[in-house]
Amino acid sequence: MTTQGLVELTAKLMAIPSVSRNEVEIADWTQQFLSNLPWLEVTRFKNSIIARTMLGRSERVLMAGHLDTVPPAGNEQPVVDDSGLFGLGSCDMKGGLAVMLLLAKTHPKPGRDLTFILYSGEEIERSANELRMLAEKHRDLLECDVAILCEPTNSRVEAGCQGSIRMQVIIRGTRAHSARPWMGKNAIHLAAPLISLLGHEDLHRVPIDGCEFIETSQAVGIQGGVAGNVVPDEVRVTINSRFAPDKTLDQAIELLRSRFISSFQPGDIVEVSVEDATPGAPPNLSNPLLKELVEISSQDPVAKLGLTDVSLFAELGIAATNFGPGDSGLAHSPQERVENDDLFKSHECLSKFIDPT
Ligand SMILES: [Zn+2]
């Protein structure tokens, strides 16, 4: 199969619908594809496929990508034009999966042992993520020296990833008749300084290993109110914060908690609860294998702004990065597409990386 086969392979994967929770067909197809390659040991775990070379090399490279997509936006029919592929899953991330499958097919004896993981349940709640389940149940299958998530990065190393915390700030006042508000304390009004703090915060930039991570906090939900004539006694503000991986999850939670609390007056009754929290991943660019990938890509690395399963590998103590074809800015949009040249570039860089001379 030539690199032109890469475009056909991407189109083939795009033509198999695989919205999250409906990955059986694409998992079957992938399992079949990899099982036809006798140099690979293929394992199936639920709707995820793991394929490994067992050559006893001194280093092992793991490449991973998710099989599922978000729901279609009128773009479920793949369209192939002269310069690329257009449609659901093209960049997020069937282009990356096609690169992995072609590498598996054309490198029966790579210089580094390879593990390919094509997994289900990435685009939905964390508890459905089969890579995370695999890490819990079959940690040995994730053993490697470096992990590459073939998520769309325009074939550039997007190092590490931000952590993410969703918190709820609950502010309590005193209920009263709205005609006599001085008898109570309006919880919605008490939230004003917090909302203002969030709305006027400067972007906080944190450089790590030459990559700039941007920290942000956004109010993503607000609930409050009792009735049209009642001073409300409670308001809940949900905040999503993205933090740089120079902090542990506990440090980030503590910093945010104290910053949010500081916007209230002494005597205000405020509670903060953490609803969901995922640590970030450091760029790890002093790792010799990641350094090598940066050199091969011939582009400066940038920080990953967003959360990917690189954070899972960081939790497992494995150096990992994002690297794959496609523009992540187009992911989840009706304009989703991937350029042929980008597919070829990712394939070429990863070919060199897994088979150093
Ligand atoms: Zn993705």
Residues whose N, C-alpha, C, O or C-beta is under 5 A from the ligand:
A	BS01	ZN	D92 M93 E151
